[in-house]
Amino acid sequence: MAPRRRRTLARALTTLVAASLLGAGAAVAATGGPHAGPQGDGTAITPVGYRVTPAGQQTNLGDLPLAIRPSPAGDMLLVSNDGQGAQSLQVVDPHTSKVTQTITYASPRSLFEGLAFSPKGDTVYASGGGDEQIHTYAVSGGKLTEGAPIALPPTSPSGTKVNMFPAGLEATGDGTRLVVADHLADAASVVNLATKAVGTVAVGHNPLGVAVTPDGSTAFVTNQGANTVSVLDISGPTPAVRQTVAVGAHPNAEALDPAAHRLYVANSDSDDVSVVDTGTDKVVGTIDLAPYRHANIGSNPTGLALSPDHRELYVANSGNNDVDVVNLAREGEVGSTGEGTVAGSIPTAWYPSSVAIAGNKLFVANGKGLGAGPNNGPGHPDPTSPAPTSANQYVGSMIVGTLSTVSLPLSSSQLAHDTEQVSANDGFGGANQEAKSKQPIQHVIYVVKENRTYDQELGSLGRGNGDPSLNLFGEESATNSRALQRRFATLDNFYADSEVSAQGWNWAVASNSNPYSEALWPANYSGRNAPYPSESNDPAIAPNRNPGDAYIWNRLADANLSFRNYGFYTNANAAGQNNTDDPMLNANTDHNYRGFDLTCPSNPDTFKALSPNCGTPRSTEWQNEFNQYVKNNNLPAVELVRMPNDHNAGTTPGMPTPRAYTADDDLQLGRLVDAVSHSPYWKSTAIFVTEDDAQNGPDHVDAHRTISQVISPYTQTGRVDSSLYSTVSMLRTMEDILGVKPLTQFDAFATPMTASFTDKANATTYTAVKPSQAGNILNGPNAPMAAQSAAQDLQKEDQINMQVFNEAIWKSVKGVNSTMPAPRYGLPNVASNTKGKADNDG
């Protein structure tokens, strides 16, 4: 299978614009083939367009398997499923790859990545994550029996409350102690298994993986939130840090080869493996996992396993959906400095998270399996039923993880075939170059809204692939959004690359959600005692070898492009000033522009402010600065504009109704386009609009399908563009226009939004229309599901039960006795939607 061919954005335009409008940035587009999503034949296509064709035997697991561990005798395989819904510990028979036991934990009970056996294999330990404990189990007859857990200290030695959130585990060779990575406490603990006494020492940021030498004297702890490994002396009663070793960015998994004095460390955001000499505690080599020369970050290695003879290292790359086979140099052989070379790759299912070897088999845990399909089965969202939605019907927990079982060794011909398959699946035919040509679009405005599906606002648009029965916000509240879709380009096949906002904002500004965020957001969303892993300057979140170069604003600064921030990543202080903890972003932020705050209106003539520190309404604040830019002829090259109010507050009494919130947000967008189109900057500006995610709203195609707009004189065509695009497509298009380098592999190989553009500029202006629902229209005390809405946390986005929220919104708009249809999951047919053709609406 040949790598997918990708078209440049410019190629779809005529010679004039091909040479000047969007430059010569290469891009790969699927030109045909099976539909996206699960294919029914054991393969799938991910939302970003990568094909997955997992090798070997496939076994269904649970929700987000993040760790697998074989027993010392190789007769049992453990799996830790750590997703948003029901978490579970599973036992797999490695001879048959069948699940033989499942122990389930409903929130707030939890698991988190760490698994360990006692040396004799008669006891199992599993990290409890937000449970603040280690689960223990007796092993007998191939089954587990849970015993009393091991409690971890709730406070630091100084008496301060701590959230230990145990992660990686490893027992000492004599079976007397257990070493624990305390993921959210920046610490590591050693548990005396006889007395249950716990000794703790501070290590680096967000420790995750643990490896212990056979003699039990030394432990190695990877610090995932940093770029270090803490080397611990655990020979005494209290652990102590002996050395801190600098490795790659965001290290996670480890594999120890005691005989060769080598420790292999997977670095998830520098796409490599550090080789540490355990005799000197120094890095002696680096194994490059880039899939092609000068590749952007995005392979995201998450799992390591050594072959029995320690001559091969298997590396799970969660971003590339493959396992790299690395040939390791041995003492006395050529290249015996500890480095290794990638001999080839094995295709996996979506998001391989962990690997293990037992006997002559390689086992791969695939966190997202074959992706999502329709969710119209038992327990689907139904507002007429008092029963909760089934976990397997919610976008955050419905995806079933899988286990791949691959027989070893692979022949050289099989490995060569598999390697070609991986390259074809991901389209890695070569690096893409950024555009650098002179072109008329000199200014980009990037608008990110909150949590709506396509059908919720545009299902009854009368064009494109919409379902009118699902439309919640029509001409009365989404007045301008719908008018802009008709006049410019109707984009009916655009998807968020995320399930929830914790991933969505990372994708929207960094073109990736890294393994730290992917592992932690389910615990946050399910009430399992974890922080929100997004929208902060925490280096653990940044998907780059250099956290200071991970975000779109870093790329703009690198290119010496001016930019202004209105609400991205900001938090309001007591005085009403809106700041962000990213210094570069903060220096370019309008501190008077309110970020996410549902008590504050976006316009001066909609609802009344519900808190005293709202300040100037968002629309007015932006307009005031824009007027100055016009007057002084100094509009920044890029504006980042957050419009949060379409998130809405459900039917919470005293808060605006869902339609009023949507209308407020819609009016702000209309006024922004109005202002730009009536200014001298109209002819040189493109406005991009999307949602950070689609969450769990109703959509008849897929619950990831969301709202997208491209607004400029060069997109004022009135056509329907049904090309398959996603969040990274939008970023890639903006990057091409601005002439900046892609952030990751994902936007480097994304399909630009080619078919929405034309070479014939239409400079007709746009005049905003105030929606009829844009006013001080508040929920009354008897609004549908008012009590349930009022119980939700609205201080920050997505700290709520989205199913309850969407039911309340539906009933508010459609009536208290109405039934909200079940959302669906599964992307449309690629062959009919990704031909790069903009179809006339007729």
C-alpha positions in Angstrom: 0.0 0.0 0.0 1.5 3.3 -1.1 1.6 6.3 1.3 -1.5 8.5 1.0 -1.0 11.3 -1.4 -1.6 14.8 0.1 -2.5 17.9 -1.9 -1.1 21.3 -1.2 -3.7 23.9 -0.2 -2.4 26.0 -3.1 -2.7 23.3 -5.7 -6.5 23.4 -5.6 -6.5 27.1 -6.5 -5.8 28.6 -9.8 -2.3 29.7 -10.9 -2.6 33.2 -9.3 -3.5 32.0 -5.9 -1.5 28.8 -6.1 1.6 30.9 -6.4 0.6 33.5 -3.8 -2.3 32.8 -1.5 -1.4 29.8 0.5 2.1 28.9 -0.5 3.6 25.5 -1.4 3.2 23.6 1.9 2.8 19.9 1.1 -0.1 18.0 2.5 -1.4 14.5 2.3 -5.1 13.8 1.6 -6.9 10.5 1.5 -8.1 10.2 -2.1 -10.4 7.3 -1.6 -10.8 4.0 0.3 -13.0 2.6 3.0 -15.1 4.7 5.4 -13.4 6.2 8.5 -13.9 4.6 11.9 -14.2 0.8 12.4 -14.2 -1.0 9.1 -15.8 -4.2 10.1 -12.8 -6.2 9.0 -10.5 -5.6 12.1 -9.1 -2.3 10.8 -10.1 1.3 11.3 -9.3 5.0 10.4 -8.6 7.4 13.2 -10.1 10.9 13.3 -6.9 12.5 12.2 -6.9 10.2 9.1 -4.4 7.5 10.1 -5.3 3.9 9.2 -4.9 1.2 11.8 -4.3 -2.4 10.6 -3.3 -4.3 13.8 -1.1 -7.2 13.4 -1.7 -10.5 15.1 -4.6 -11.7 17.2 -7.0 -9.1 18.7 -8.8 -9.4 22.0 -11.2 -6.9 23.4 -10.2 -5.4 26.8 -11.8 -2.6 28.8 -11.9 1.2 28.8 -8.4 2.7 28.0 -5.9 -0.1 28.9 -2.7 1.7 29.9 -0.6 -1.0 31.4 0.1 -4.7 30.9 2.3 -7.0 33.0 3.3 -10.7 32.6 3.8 -12.9 35.7 7.3 -14.1 36.5 6.5 -17.5 35.2 4.8 -16.1 32.1 1.5 -17.9 32.8 -0.6 -14.8 33.5 -1.0 -11.4 31.9 -2.5 -8.5 33.8 -4.1 -5.4 32.2 -5.0 -2.2 34.0 -7.9 -0.4 32.3 -7.8 3.2 33.4 -10.5 5.0 31.5 -13.3 7.5 32.3 -16.0 4.9 32.9 -15.7 1.6 34.8 -12.1 0.9 35.4 -10.9 -2.7 35.7 -8.1 -5.1 36.4 -8.1 -8.0 34.0 -6.4 -11.3 33.9 -5.5 -12.7 30.4 -4.3 -16.2 29.6 -1.2 -15.6 27.5 -1.6 -19.0 25.8 -5.0 -18.1 24.4 -5.1 -14.3 24.8 -8.5 -14.7 26.4 -9.7 -12.6 29.3 -10.3 -15.0 32.2 -11.2 -12.5 35.0 -12.3 -8.9 35.4 -12.3 -6.9 38.6 -14.3 -3.7 38.2 -13.9 -0.4 40.0 -16.6 2.3 39.7 -15.7 5.9 40.5 -14.4 7.1 42.9 -12.6 3.8 43.2 -9.7 3.7 40.7 -6.7 2.2 39.1 -3.8 4.0 37.4 -1.1 2.3 35.3 1.0 0.6 38.0 1.1 -3.2 38.1 3.6 -5.5 39.9 4.0 -9.1 40.8 5.8 -10.5 43.9 9.0 -12.4 42.8 7.2 -15.7 43.4 4.1 -14.6 41.5 1.8 -15.3 44.3 0.8 -11.6 45.0 -0.2 -8.8 42.7 -0.1 -5.1 43.4 -2.0 -2.5 41.4 -1.8 1.3 41.8 -5.0 2.9 43.0 -4.4 6.4 41.5 -7.0 8.6 43.1 -7.8 6.0 45.7 -4.5 6.9 47.4 -3.7 3.3 48.0 -2.2 0.2 46.5 -4.6 -2.7 45.7 -3.3 -6.1 46.7 -4.4 -9.5 45.4 -3.6 -13.1 46.2 -2.9 -15.3 43.1 -4.2 -18.9 43.0 -5.3 -21.1 40.2 -4.9 -18.3 37.6 -7.3 -16.1 39.6 -7.0 -13.0 41.8 -8.5 -12.5 45.2 -8.4 -8.9 46.4 -7.1 -8.4 49.9 -6.5 -5.4 52.2 -5.0 -2.4 50.4 -1.8 -0.6 51.3 -2.6 2.9 52.4 -0.3 5.7 51.4 0.3 8.7 53.7 -2.3 11.5 53.2 0.1 14.2 54.4 3.7 15.2 53.9 6.2 15.1 56.7 5.4 18.8 57.4 1.7 17.9 57.7 0.6 19.4 54.4 -2.1 17.4 52.7 -0.9 15.6 49.6 -2.4 13.7 46.7 0.0 10.8 46.2 -1.9 9.3 43.2 0.3 6.2 42.9 1.4 5.2 39.5 4.3 2.9 38.5 5.2 0.0 40.9 8.0 -2.5 41.3 8.7 -5.1 44.0 12.3 -5.7 45.1 13.9 -9.1 44.3 13.5 -10.4 47.8 9.8 -9.5 47.9 10.1 -7.5 51.0 9.5 -4.0 49.6 7.5 -2.2 47.0 8.7 1.0 45.2 5.9 3.4 44.2 6.0 6.5 41.9 3.7 9.1 43.6 2.5 10.7 40.4 0.9 13.9 41.7 3.0 14.3 44.8 6.4 14.6 42.9 7.7 11.9 45.2 8.6 8.2 45.4 7.8 5.8 48.2 9.2 2.5 49.5 6.7 0.3 51.3 7.8 -2.3 53.8 5.4 -5.1 52.9 5.7 -6.8 56.3 4.9 -3.7 58.4 3.2 -1.5 55.8 5.5 1.3 56.9 6.1 3.9 54.1 9.2 5.9 53.5 9.0 8.8 51.0 11.5 11.0 49.2 10.9 14.0 46.8 11.8 13.3 43.2 11.1 15.2 39.9 7.8 16.4 38.4 5.0 13.8 37.9 7.0 10.5 38.5 5.5 7.6 36.6 7.7 4.6 35.8 9.7 2.5 38.3 12.5 0.0 37.7 14.5 -1.8 40.5 17.8 -3.6 40.4 17.8 -7.3 41.2 19.7 -6.8 44.5 17.1 -4.3 45.7 19.5 -1.5 46.3 18.6 0.9 43.6 15.4 2.2 42.0 15.0 4.3 38.9 12.0 6.6 38.7 11.0 8.4 35.5 9.8 12.0 36.0 7.1 12.3 33.3 6.5 16.0 33.9 10.1 16.8 33.4 13.1 15.4 31.5 14.8 13.4 34.3 15.2 10.0 35.9 15.7 10.0 39.7 18.1 7.3 40.8 17.2 6.2 44.4 19.3 4.5 47.0 16.7 2.2 48.6 19.1 0.1 50.6 18.4 1.9 53.9 15.3 2.5 55.9 14.5 5.7 54.0 14.9 6.2 50.3 17.3 8.8 49.1 18.0 10.4 45.7 21.5 9.3 44.7 21.5 11.0 41.3 19.3 12.8 38.8 19.9 11.9 35.2 18.8 14.2 32.4 17.1 12.3 29.6 14.6 13.2 26.9 11.3 15.0 27.3 8.6 13.5 29.5 10.1 10.1 30.2 7.6 7.4 31.1 8.3 3.6 30.5 11.5 1.9 31.5 13.2 -1.4 30.7 16.2 -2.6 32.8 18.9 -4.9 31.5 21.0 -5.6 34.6 23.5 -7.8 32.9 24.4 -5.1 30.4 24.1 -2.4 33.0 21.6 -0.6 30.8 18.4 1.2 31.5 16.2 2.1 28.5 13.9 5.1 29.0 11.0 6.0 26.6 10.7 9.8 26.2 7.2 10.5 25.1 7.7 14.1 23.8 11.1 13.9 22.2 10.3 10.7 20.3 13.4 8.7 21.5 14.7 6.3 24.0 17.6 7.3 26.3 20.1 4.6 27.1 21.5 5.0 30.7 24.6 3.2 32.0 23.5 2.0 35.4 27.0 1.7 36.6 27.8 5.4 36.1 24.2 6.9 36.0 25.0 8.6 32.8 23.2 8.6 29.4 25.4 6.8 26.9 23.2 6.7 23.9 19.9 7.8 22.3 17.7 5.7 20.1 15.8 7.9 17.6 12.2 6.9 16.9 11.4 9.5 14.3 9.5 7.8 11.5 11.3 9.8 8.8 14.2 12.2 8.8 13.6 15.5 10.5 10.1 14.4 11.6 8.1 16.6 13.9 7.2 15.3 17.3 4.3 13.0 17.5 5.5 9.3 17.8 4.8 9.6 21.5 6.5 6.4 22.8 4.7 5.0 25.9 5.8 1.4 26.4 9.0 -0.7 26.4 9.8 -4.4 26.5 13.1 -6.3 26.2 13.3 -9.6 24.3 14.3 -12.6 26.5 17.9 -12.5 25.2 17.9 -8.7 25.6 19.0 -8.2 22.0 15.8 -6.5 20.9 13.8 -3.7 22.4 10.1 -3.3 21.5 8.8 0.3 21.7 5.1 1.2 21.6 4.5 4.5 19.8 1.1 5.7 20.7 1.1 8.5 18.1 2.1 6.3 15.2 0.0 3.3 16.1 2.9 0.9 15.9 5.6 -0.9 17.8 9.2 -0.3 16.8 11.6 -3.2 16.8 15.0 -2.0 17.9 18.2 -4.0 17.5 20.4 -3.4 20.5 24.2 -3.4 20.3 26.0 -5.7 22.7 29.4 -5.4 24.4 32.2 -6.1 21.9 29.9 -5.7 18.9 30.0 -2.8 16.5 28.2 0.2 17.9 28.4 -1.2 21.5 28.0 2.2 23.1 24.5 1.3 24.2 22.7 2.7 21.2 20.3 0.7 19.0 18.8 1.0 15.6 15.2 0.6 14.5 15.0 -2.5 12.4 11.3 -2.0 11.5 7.8 -1.5 12.8 4.7 -3.6 13.6 1.3 -2.1 13.0 -1.1 -1.9 16.0 -4.6 -0.7 16.8 -5.2 2.9 17.8 -3.0 4.3 20.6 -0.7 1.5 21.7 0.1 2.2 25.3 2.1 -0.7 26.7 4.0 -3.8 25.5 5.1 -7.0 27.2 6.7 -10.3 26.2 5.7 -13.7 27.6 7.2 -16.8 26.0 7.4 -16.3 22.2 4.6 -13.7 22.1 4.5 -10.0 22.0 1.5 -8.4 23.7 0.4 -4.8 22.9 -2.3 -2.9 24.8 -4.1 -0.6 22.5 -5.8 2.2 24.5 -8.3 3.1 21.9 -8.7 -0.1 20.0 -10.5 0.4 16.7 -12.1 3.7 17.8 -15.8 4.5 18.3 -18.8 3.2 16.4 -22.6 4.0 16.7 -23.8 4.4 20.3 -27.4 3.5 19.7 -27.4 0.4 21.9 -28.9 -0.3 25.3 -28.3 2.5 27.7 -27.9 5.2 25.1 -28.6 8.8 26.1 -32.3 9.0 26.8 -33.8 12.0 28.7 -37.1 10.2 29.2 -35.4 7.5 31.4 -34.2 8.2 34.9 -31.4 5.6 34.4 -27.9 6.9 33.8 -26.3 6.6 30.4 -24.2 3.4 30.0 -20.5 4.1 30.1 -20.1 2.4 26.8 -22.5 4.9 25.2 -20.6 8.1 26.2 -17.9 9.4 24.0 -15.4 9.6 26.8 -15.7 5.9 27.8 -17.4 4.0 25.0 -14.2 3.1 23.1 -13.1 -0.5 23.7 -9.4 -1.1 24.2 -7.8 -4.1 22.6 -4.9 -6.5 23.1 -2.7 -7.5 20.1 -0.9 -10.8 20.3 2.0 -11.2 17.8 4.1 -14.3 17.5 7.8 -13.9 17.7 10.3 -13.9 16.2 9.2 -12.1 13.0 11.0 -13.1 9.8 12.9 -10.3 8.0 10.4 -10.4 5.2 7.4 -10.1 7.6 9.0 -7.2 9.4 9.7 -5.4 6.1 6.1 -5.9 5.1 4.8 -4.6 8.4 7.1 -1.6 8.2 5.7 -0.7 4.8 2.2 -1.1 6.2 2.9 1.3 9.0 4.3 3.9 6.6 1.3 3.5 4.4 -1.1 3.7 7.3 0.3 7.0 8.6 1.2 8.5 5.2 4.8 9.0 6.1 6.1 9.6 2.6 8.3 12.5 3.6 8.4 15.7 5.6 6.1 18.6 4.7 7.5 22.0 4.3 6.0 25.2 5.6 4.8 27.8 3.1 6.9 30.9 2.7 5.5 32.6 -0.4 4.1 36.1 -0.6 0.3 36.0 -0.6 -2.6 38.4 0.0 -3.8 37.0 3.3 -1.6 38.6 6.0 -3.9 38.3 9.0 -5.5 35.3 10.7 -8.2 35.4 13.4 -8.6 32.1 15.2 -11.8 31.7 17.1 -12.4 28.8 19.4 -15.9 28.1 20.9 -17.2 25.5 23.3 -18.8 22.0 22.9 -21.3 22.0 20.1 -21.9 19.4 17.4 -22.7 20.3 13.8 -26.3 19.1 14.1 -27.0 21.2 17.2 -26.5 24.4 15.3 -26.6 23.5 11.6 -28.8 20.4 11.3 -31.6 22.4 9.8 -29.5 24.6 7.7 -31.0 23.3 4.5 -27.7 22.4 2.9 -24.9 20.0 3.8 -25.3 16.7 5.7 -27.6 17.8 8.6 -30.4 16.3 10.6 -33.1 18.9 11.2 -34.6 16.9 14.1 -31.4 17.3 16.1 -31.2 21.1 15.6 -31.3 22.9 19.0 -30.1 26.3 18.0 -31.7 27.7 14.8 -32.3 31.1 13.3 -33.5 32.5 16.7 -30.1 31.9 18.4 -27.4 30.8 15.9 -28.5 33.5 13.4 -25.0 34.7 12.3 -23.3 31.3 12.4 -25.9 29.9 10.1 -25.8 32.9 7.7 -22.0 32.7 7.6 -22.1 29.0 6.8 -24.5 29.8 3.8 -22.6 32.8 2.5 -19.0 31.5 2.8 -18.4 27.8 3.0 -20.6 25.1 4.6 -18.3 22.7 6.3 -20.3 19.6 7.1 -17.5 17.0 7.6 -15.2 18.6 10.2 -14.3 16.8 13.4 -12.7 17.6 16.7 -9.6 15.4 17.3 -10.6 14.9 20.9 -13.4 13.6 23.0 -13.4 16.2 25.7 -12.0 19.7 26.4 -9.0 18.5 28.4 -7.7 17.0 25.1 -9.5 19.5 22.9 -7.6 22.6 24.0 -4.3 20.7 23.7 -5.2 19.7 20.1 -6.5 23.2 19.3 -3.3 25.0 20.3 -0.6 22.3 20.1 -1.8 19.8 17.5 -1.5 16.9 20.0 -2.6 15.6 23.4 0.4 13.9 24.9 0.5 10.7 27.0 0.4 12.6 30.3 -2.9 14.3 29.4 -4.4 11.2 27.7 -3.8 9.1 30.8 -4.9 11.7 33.4 -8.0 13.3 31.9 -10.3 10.3 32.5 -9.6 10.4 36.2 -10.3 14.1 36.3 -13.6 13.8 34.4 -14.8 10.8 36.4 -14.2 12.2 39.8 -11.2 10.2 40.6 -9.1 12.9 42.3 -7.0 14.1 39.4 -6.3 17.7 38.1 -7.4 19.1 34.8 -4.5 18.3 32.4 -4.8 21.3 30.0 -4.9 25.1 29.7 -1.9 25.8 32.0 1.8 26.3 31.7 2.5 22.9 33.4 5.4 21.5 31.4 3.9 18.0 31.7 1.1 19.0 29.4 3.3 20.5 26.6 3.7 17.9 23.7 7.2 18.9 22.7 10.8 18.2 23.6 10.9 21.8 24.6 7.8 22.9 26.5 8.6 26.5 25.5 8.0 25.6 21.8 4.9 23.5 22.1 2.1 25.9 21.2 0.9 27.9 18.2 2.0 31.2 19.9 5.5 29.8 20.2 5.6 29.1 16.5 4.4 32.7 15.9 7.1 34.1 18.1 9.7 32.0 16.4 8.6 33.5 13.1 8.6 37.0 14.4 4.8 37.3 13.8 2.8 39.6 16.1 -0.2 38.1 17.9 -2.8 39.1 20.4 -4.6 36.8 22.8 -8.3 37.3 23.8 -9.1 34.6 26.4 -7.0 31.6 25.5 -5.7 29.9 28.7 -6.6 32.9 30.9 -7.9 32.9 34.5 -9.4 36.0 36.2 -8.0 37.2 39.5 -10.0 38.8 42.3 -9.6 42.2 40.6 -11.1 40.9 37.3 -7.7 40.9 35.5 -7.4 38.0 33.1 -4.0 36.5 33.1 -2.3 33.3 31.9 0.7 31.6 33.5 2.5 31.2 30.2 4.8 34.3 30.2 5.0 34.7 26.4 1.2 34.3 26.0 0.6 36.6 28.9 2.7 39.3 27.5 0.5 39.3 24.4 -2.8 39.0 26.2 -5.6 41.6 26.5 -6.0 41.4 30.3 -9.4 43.1 30.1 -10.9 40.4 27.9 -12.8 37.8 30.0 -12.0 34.2 29.4 -14.3 31.3 30.4 -16.8 32.8 32.8 -20.5 32.1 32.3 -21.5 34.9 34.6 -20.2 37.4 32.1 -22.0 38.5 28.8 -20.1 38.8 25.6 -22.2 41.8 24.4 -23.4 44.9 26.2 -27.0 44.4 25.0 -27.7 40.8 25.9 -27.9 39.5 29.4 -27.0 41.4 32.5 -23.6 40.6 34.2 -24.1 38.1 37.0 -20.9 38.9 38.8 -19.3 42.3 39.8 -16.0 41.8 38.1 -17.0 41.0 34.5 -15.7 44.4 33.2 -16.2 45.3 29.6 -18.2 42.7 27.6 -16.0 40.6 25.4 -17.3 41.9 22.1 -16.8 45.5 23.1 -13.4 44.9 24.5 -12.2 43.2 21.3 -13.9 45.9 19.1 -12.1 48.7 21.1 -8.7 47.2 20.4 -9.6 46.5 16.8 -10.6 50.1 16.2 -7.2 51.2 17.5 -5.4 48.7 15.3 -7.3 50.1 12.3 -6.5 53.7 13.3 -2.8 52.9 13.8 -2.5 50.5 10.9 -0.9 47.8 13.1 -3.3 44.8 13.3 -1.3 41.8 14.6 -0.7 39.0 12.2 -2.8 36.7 14.4 -5.6 37.1 16.9 -6.6 34.3 19.2 -10.2 34.8 20.3 -12.1 32.7 22.8 -15.9 32.7 22.7 -17.1 30.5 25.6 -20.7 31.3 26.1 -22.2 28.7 23.7 -21.0 26.2 26.4 -24.1 27.6 28.4 -25.3 26.8 31.9 -28.0 24.3 31.0 -31.3 25.1 32.8 -29.6 26.5 36.0 -32.1 28.9 37.6 -31.2 32.5 37.3 -28.7 31.9 34.5 -29.4 32.7 30.8 -31.2 30.0 28.9 -29.2 27.8 26.5 -30.6 29.7 23.6 -29.8 33.1 25.2 -26.2 32.0 25.8 -25.9 30.7 22.3 -27.3 33.9 20.9 -24.9 36.0 23.0 -22.0 34.0 21.6 -23.4 34.1 18.0 -23.8 37.8 18.2 -20.2 38.3 19.2 -19.0 36.2 16.2 -21.3 38.2 13.9 -20.0 41.5 15.2 -16.4 40.4 14.8 -16.9 39.4 11.2 -18.9 42.6 10.6 -16.1 44.8 12.0 -13.4 43.0 10.0 -15.4 43.0 6.8 -16.0 46.8 7.0 -12.4 47.5 7.7 -9.3 48.0 5.4 -8.1 44.6 6.7 -10.9 42.6 5.2 -9.0 42.0 1.9 -6.1 40.5 3.8 -7.8 38.6 6.7 -9.0 35.0 7.1 -11.2 34.1 10.1 -11.2 30.5 11.3 -13.8 29.3 13.7 -14.2 26.0 15.5 -15.1 24.3 18.8 -12.6 22.8 21.2 -14.6 19.6 21.2 -18.1 18.4 20.5 -18.6 16.5 23.8 -21.8 14.4 24.0 -24.2 16.5 22.0 -26.5 14.9 19.4 -25.2 14.5 15.9 -26.5 12.0 13.3 -23.1 11.4 11.8 -20.6 11.3 14.7 -20.4 12.9 18.1 -16.9 14.2 17.2 -18.4 16.2 14.3 -18.4 19.8 15.1 -18.8 23.4 13.8 -16.2 24.9 11.6 -16.0 28.1 9.5 -13.5 29.7 7.2 -14.4 33.3 6.5 -12.5 35.5 4.1 -13.0 37.2 0.7 -11.4 34.0 -0.7 -14.0 31.7 0.9 -17.1 33.7 0.1 -18.4 31.0 -2.3 -21.6 29.7 -0.9 -20.5 26.2 -1.6 -20.6 23.0 0.5 -17.2 21.6 1.3 -17.6 18.0 2.5 -13.9 17.2 2.6 -12.8 15.3 5.7 -11.1 17.9 8.0 -10.3 18.0 11.7 -8.8 20.4 14.2 -5.3 19.8 12.9 -6.4 20.6 9.4 -7.4 24.0 10.6 -4.1 24.6 12.3 -2.2 23.3 9.2 -4.2 25.7 7.0 -3.3 28.7 9.2 0.3 27.6 9.4 0.4 27.5 5.6 -1.0 31.0 5.3 1.3 32.4 7.9 4.4 30.5 6.7 5.2 28.8 10.0 6.4 25.3 10.7 3.9 22.6 11.8 3.8 21.8 15.5 3.7 18.0 15.3 3.4 15.2 12.9 -0.3 15.5 13.0 -0.7 19.0 11.5 2.4 18.3 9.3 0.4 15.5 7.6 -3.1 17.0 8.0 -5.3 17.8 5.0 -5.4 21.6 4.6 -8.9 23.1 4.1 -8.2 23.4 0.4 -11.6 23.1 -1.1 -13.0 26.0 0.9 -10.9 28.5 -0.9 -11.1 30.1 -4.4 -8.8 32.4 -6.3 -11.6 34.9 -6.9 -11.9 37.2 -4.0 -15.4 38.4 -3.1 -15.0 41.5 -0.9 -18.8 41.9 -0.1 -19.1 42.9 3.6 -21.1 41.2 6.3 -23.5 43.0 8.6 -24.3 41.2 11.9 -27.9 40.5 12.9 -28.9 40.4 16.5 -30.6 37.0 17.3 -34.1 37.2 18.7 -32.9 35.2 21.7 -30.0 37.6 22.5 -31.3 39.2 25.6 -31.7 38.9 29.4 -33.7 35.7 29.1 -33.1 33.6 32.2 -34.0 30.2 33.4 -36.8 30.2 35.9 -37.0 28.1 39.0 -39.1 25.5 37.3 -37.0 25.1 34.2 -36.6 21.5 32.9 -34.0 19.7 35.0 -33.2 22.9 36.9 -32.0 21.1 40.0 -29.7 18.8 38.1 -28.2 21.8 36.2 -27.8 23.9 39.3 -25.8 21.0 40.9 -23.1 21.2 38.1 -19.8 23.0 38.6 -19.8 25.9 36.1 -16.6 27.7 37.4 -14.5 26.0 34.7 -15.4 24.3 31.5 -16.2 20.6 31.5 -16.4 20.0 35.2 -19.9 18.7 34.7 -22.0 15.7 33.8 -22.3 16.3 30.1 -25.2 13.8 29.7 -27.3 15.6 32.3 -26.3 18.9 30.8 -27.3 18.0 27.2 -30.6 16.5 28.3 -31.4 19.8 30.2 -30.5 21.9 27.1 -32.6 19.7 24.9 -35.6 19.9 27.1 -35.1 23.7 27.5 -35.3 24.1 23.7 -37.6 21.3 22.6 -39.9 21.0 25.6 -40.0 19.3 29.0 -41.6 16.1 27.6 -39.4 15.9 24.5 -36.9 13.0 23.9 -33.3 13.8 23.0 -32.1 11.4 20.3 -29.0 9.3 20.9 -25.7 10.6 19.5 -23.9 8.5 17.0 -20.2 7.8 16.6 -18.4 6.7 13.5 -16.9 9.0 10.8 -18.4 9.1 7.3 -17.2 7.5 4.1 -13.8 8.7 3.1 -14.3 7.8 -0.5 -17.3 10.2 -0.8 -16.1 12.9 1.5 -12.4 13.4 1.0 -12.0 13.9 -2.7 -10.8 17.5 -2.2 -13.8 18.8 -4.1 -16.1 21.6 -3.0 -19.6 20.7 -4.2 -22.0 23.3 -5.3 -25.1 23.4 -3.1 -27.2 24.0 -6.2 
